[in-house]
């Protein structure tokens, strides 16, 4: 049986009302990776759209269980029409109180929509590789967090007014936040499969000379050391975002991190 067939929702694991989750990608060959795999395993169908290719976003999320906006090589500050339209579109999940998860670029677009700034550090430092994550008090009350997470960015974001900071980093302090109960932003990447990480290391190798960036071997070695707790965290986090579940008091992440 193929992996795709194994991942297809069944009557036993189909989510409550059968509505798909909107998946927004920013390149022709981009994949929702492990986020997509886990959502399908949890019983959700995926409605994949690529605005950069001219595919429209829905005017309402009434027929969706929520939305995930992924990263990409562009900036939330770029003047491209599709970038501006996508930032404006975020009003839909916010207005309708639908679950929204922004990852890297998706989080930065959420910040821009809420009036915050997206910019690089003054010293040009990046986060490209594995770096420590420090949950805030509000983050710790929400769930257990992994000690190390994977990054591939050279811009960070301000914490939007009214948002709760959930986790911090060293080079870029704002790493995870929640806004108005249903919108979430992550600066780091938990969605990479092994194949995706190898692809990023190959195609992104020219960025390893940037300040604070790690070399490719460190990316792959870090995956062996830190990926299991990150995946366990992501599984639980998606339940919190899309099903409103409360994290377990005792998490396997704490035992393996």
C-alpha positions, 0 to 999 in steps of 0.5 A, a space after each residue: 500500500 502506498 504512503 499516500 493511501 495510508 494517509 488518506 482519511 477514513 471514516 474512523 479518523 475523519 474530522 468532525 464536520 469533514 471541512 478541509 484545511 486551507 493550505 497556502 504555499 508559495 512555490 510551484 514545488 512546495 509541499 506542506 510536508 509533515 504538517 500536511 501529513 499529520 493533518 491528514 492522519 488526524 482526519 483532515 482533507 487539504 485544500 492546497 492553493 498557490 497564490 503566487 501561481 494565480 490561484 485565488 484564496 477563498 473569500 470566506 473560511 466558512 467551508 474550511 476548518 482553518 488555514 495554514 500559510 507556509 514559508 517561502 523565499 520571498 519577504 512579507 515586505 516585497 511589493 509583489 501584488 500577490 504578497 499584498 493581497 495575501 496579507 490583506 486576505 488574513 482579515 478573513 480568518 481573523 474576522 471569522 475567528 477561524 484557526 490560522 497558523 502562519 509558519 515563517 513567512 506566514 507568521 510575518 504576513 500575519 504580523 504585517 496585517 496586524 501593523 507590526 514590522 518585519 525586518 532583519 537584525 541590524 547586524 545582519 545575523 540570520 537563523 539558518 540551522 538549529 537554535 535554542 527555543 525558550 518558552 515564555 511563562 504563557 508558553 509553558 502554561 500552554 504546553 511543553 516545547 522542544 529545546 531546539 528548533 529549525 530555522 531558515 530565515 534572515 528576517 524576524 518580526 515584531 510582536 503584534 500589539 495585543 498578541 501573547 508571546 509564547 516562545 523566544 530565541 536568542 538572535 531573533 527574540 519573537 519565535 511564537 505567538 498567539 493573537 486573539 485566541 485563534 491566530 498563531 505565528 511561528 518563526 521556526 520550521 517544524 514541518 520539514 520531512 527528511 527529504 525536504 531538509 536535504 533539498 533545503 540544504 542543497 538549494 540553500 547552501 549559498 546562504 551558509 556564509 551569512 552571519 550566524 548561519 550553520 553549515 549543511 552538515 550541522 543541519 543534518 546532524 541536528 536533525 538526528 539529535 533534535 527532530 524527534 522532540 520537534 515532531 512530537 511537539 508539532 503533533 500536539 500543537 496542531 491539536 491545540 490550534 485546530 481542535 482547541 485541545 488542552 495540552 497534556 500535563 505530562 508530555 513525551 517531549 519533556 522526556 525526550 528533549 
